[in-house]
Amino acid sequence: MAIPKYDEMYQEFLEALSDGELHKIGEIRDTLARVFNVSAEERKELLPSGKQPLFNNRVNWTSSYLKQAGLIKNSARGVYHITESGKRALAAHVSQIDNNFLMSFDSFKEFLSRSSPSTTDSDVVTSVTKINHSFAQQPGTSSESPQDILDEAYNKIKATLIEDVLSEIMKQSPTFFEHLVVYLLTQMGYGGSLKGAGTVTRSTGDEGIDGIIREDKLGFNLIYIQAKRWDRNSTVGRPDLQKFVGALAGQGATKGLFITTAQFTKEAVEYANKQHTTKIILIDGISLAELMIEYNVGVSVEATYSIKRIDSDFFDDSLN
């Protein structure tokens, strides 16, 4: 099943602590994963930042809001126990422990009040208020934690940028595209800082090879490239891959990169995966745009946001 949202785990988090004993956060996560049938593979799924597992992050938000409501406490780093208020909440047998239920606790309302933005700029107030209060203002309609909202915004911006990047590429010439591909690979570190690490072959006599790049600084290994700026809705099929493999064989090459703005058919992907003597890597339009964004090719950084968390080690160690 899908990874539950943070506010869908309040009840089960409290029940995991219902024995009144101390429980480590890792133990609680394991319990919640079993209750919600979150698989080991799903637990490996990362946030868009790639810094933390999504499931762990949501459990952290669950504990954070339960703590703000006074239903749980952590006596040490990553160790939690249920409070008397938490026990009463379980004993009340309410139909659902949700955000609306947490709003019945003064400590939680005070927390929201402390988190309110003080600026008078209407746009900023609207954005920050959504992050701080969306779950509380509309109980039952929003299951997004502040991290969820930020991730959603990030993904929307990235998706739009991918479309813009591919749109700009399609306005350029095939020759521009071939140079772009070689440049991108050098920015990814292929060939190191060696001058002439990548070259674009001439339009005639290239035998289906559009570019060559050195895999290492000394040039012991070469990667042969076929770059096709085709309509984004078109597909690259198995016959196109077979021709490319034939061109590689003619060069005595063992490594090839087929990169396109289009998409690969299932048969093409299966054919590439079956090659053993020649390693073939396929990059479609979406993957190409993502690599350009990652390595700042054709894009520039507009803004950077640094999301920080408490450094528990600092507070655990004595400063004496």
N, C-alpha and C positions, 0 to 999 in steps of 0.2 A: 504494500500500500504506500501512498504518498507520505512523505515526512510530515507529521502533524505540526500545525502552527503552535506558537508559544502558548497562546491562551487556551488551547485544546488540551493542555497537559496539567492544568492547575490541580484538578481533582486527584489524578494519578500520582502527581509529585507528592502531595500531602499524604496520600495513602502509603507511599513508600516510606514515609517517616512516622507512620501512625503508631509504631511500637514504642515511640518515645526515646529510642536510642540515637546515638550519633551515626551518621551515614556519610561516607565520602561521595563526592559528586560523580566519580566514575561508576560507583555502585548504583547510584540513582539513575544514571544514564542507561546502564545495562538493564535495569528494571523497566524503565520506560520503553526502551527498544523492544523488550519482550512483550509488554502489554500492547503496544501499538503495531507489533509485527514489522518493525523496521529492520530490514535485512542488513547483513554485514556490508554488502555492496552499497546500499543506500547510505549507510553511516560514513562511507568514505567520500560521499559527494561534498564538494567544497563550495564555499561562498564564491561569488564572482571575483573577489580579490585573490582567491586561492590561498588565503592565509589560515583558514579555520574550517573544519567540517561544519556543514549546514546544520546537522542535527544537534551537535554540541552547542552551537551558537543559540539555537532556539531554546534548548534546555536552560542555558544560562539566562536568557531573558525571562523564562518561566520563573526561575529561582529569584531573579532580581525583583520582579513585581510582587511575588508572594512575600518577599522580605520587606518591601516597602509597605505592604499592607499589614505587616506584623504577624503573619501567619507562620513564618519560619524564621530561624536565626542561624547564622553560621558562627560557631564557637572558635573555629580555626580556619585557615585557608582551605577552601574546598571541602569543608566538613559542615553538615547541616543537621539541625534537629527541629522538630515541630514545637510551636509555642502553645500555650493554653488557648489562645485565640484560634490557632489552627485546629486544635482538637475540637473546640466548640463548632467550628465551621464544618468539620466532618460529621460531628454528632447531630448537626441540624438537619442532615439529609436533604439539603436543598436540591432542586431538580438539576441545577448546573452551577458549578463554581466558575464564573466567567468574569469578564471585566466589569460588568454591571454590579456583580456581587462585591468585588474588591472596592468599588466606589462607596460601599456602606461603611468602610473603615476610615476614620478621620486621618490616620497616618498616611493613607494612600492619597486622599484628597490634598493633604498638605504637601505631599511629594509632588503632585501635579502642579500645585500652586507655585512651589519653589522652582519648578522647571519652566514656568511660563516665561516667554521672551519679554524683555523690558523695552526693546526698541520700538519706536513709533512708525518705522517704515512699513507700510501696509504689505508689500510683497514679501518682505522678510518675515513679518509676523505670520502671514498666511502659511508660508512654507514650514516654519519652525513649529507653529501650532499644530499643523497636520502631523508632524512627527511625534510631538509630545502628547497630543490629546485625541487623535482620531479614534483610537480604540475605546477611549472613555466616553467621548461625546456621542458615539453611535454604537452602543453595545450590541453585539450580535451581528453587526454588519461589517466590521473590520477585524481581521485577525492578523494584521500586519504589525510587526514590531518596528521600532525605528530602523533596525538593520534591514528588514524586509523592504521598507519604503525606499531607503537609500539604494538597495540592490536593484529594485524595480526601476528607479530613475536611471541608474547607471546602464542597465540593460537596454532601456529605451533609447538613451543617447547613443550607445554603441551601435544599436541596430540601424539607427538613422545615419550614423557616420559610415557604416558599411555600405549602405545604399548610395550615399554621396560619393564615396571613393570609387565604387564600381561605375557609377554614372560618368564620373570624370574620365576614367580609363577608356570607356567606350567612345569618348569624343576624340581620342588620340589615334594616331596612326599605328598600324601593326609594328612598324619599326620602333616607335616610341615604346610600345609594350615590351618588345624584346629587350631593349636597353633597361627598362624598368625592372624586369625580372632579374637580370644579371646584377643590377645595382642593389636590389633587395637582398640577394644572397650574400653579397659582400658586406652589407650592413648587418647581416645575421652572423658574420664572423668567418665565412668560408674564404679561404685564401689569406686570412689574417690581414696584415697591413701591407702585404706584398703588392707592388705596383703591377698592374696587368693581371690581377688575380682572376678576373672574369672578362671574357670577350664575347662579342656578338658576331656570329658568322655572317658572311655575305648572303644576299638573297638568292644567288645562283651558285650551284655547285656545293651546297651545304648538305646534300643528301638527307634532308629532313631534320637536320640539326640546326637549331636557331641560336644556340649559345653554348659556351664551354666555360666552366669555372673550376678552379683548383680547390680541392677539398682541404689541402694542407698548405702550409707556407712554401714547402719545397716542390710541390707539384707532383708528388709521387702518385696521387690519385686524382683523376679528372671526372667531373660530373657533366654529362651531356644533357642539354636542355632542349625541349620543344615547347615553345610558347605560342599559344593560339588565342588571339583576341577575337573570340567568336561571340555571337549573340548570347546573352545571358540565359535565355530560355531554351537554347539549343543544347544538344547532348553530344558528348564524346563517347563513341561506342568502341566495341572490341576491335573492329577493323582498323581504327585509327591507332590503337595501341599496338597492334600487330605490325603495322608499318613502322612505328617508332622503334620497336624491338629489332626489326630488320635493319633499320638505319644504325642502331647501336652496334649490331653485329658487324656491320660493314666498317665501323670505326675500331673494332676490337674492344669496345667499351663494356664495362661491367656494371655501371651505375648510370641511371637516367632519371630525369625529372620532367614530368609532363605537367605543365601548368597552364591553366586556361581560365577565362572569365565565365565559361559555360559550366555545365554539370557533367558528371560521369555516369554512364549507365551502370546498372548492377553487373552486367556481363563484363564491362570494361574493368571494374574494380576486381572482380573475381579473377580475371585473366592476369592482371598485374600482380595479384597476390600469389599466383601459382608459379611465377617466374623464379627460378632458383639460380641459374648461372648469371642472370642479369637482374640486379635490384632496381625495381621501378617504384618511384614515389609519385603519387598523384595529388595535385593541389587544385581544387576547384575555385570558383569565383569567391565564395564566402570565405574560404580558408585563406585565399590570397589577400583579401581585404583585411582580415584579422591579423595576418602577419605584418602587413604594412602599418597597421595601427600600433601593434606591439613594438615595432622597431622604428617608429616615427618616420616612415617614408611616405611623403605626400601629405602628411598631417602634422599639426603642431599642438603642443599642450596649451589649452585655453585656461584651465584652472586645476589646482591640485588641492585636495582635501585630505588632511591627516586625521584619521580616526584613532583615538587613543583609548587605552583601558588602564585600570589601576595596576601598578607594579606591586604585586603581593610580596615578592621577595624583599623589596625595599623595606616594607613595614614589618616583615618577620625578623629581619636582622637588626641587631642593636647598633646604634650610631655611636656608642661609647667607645 
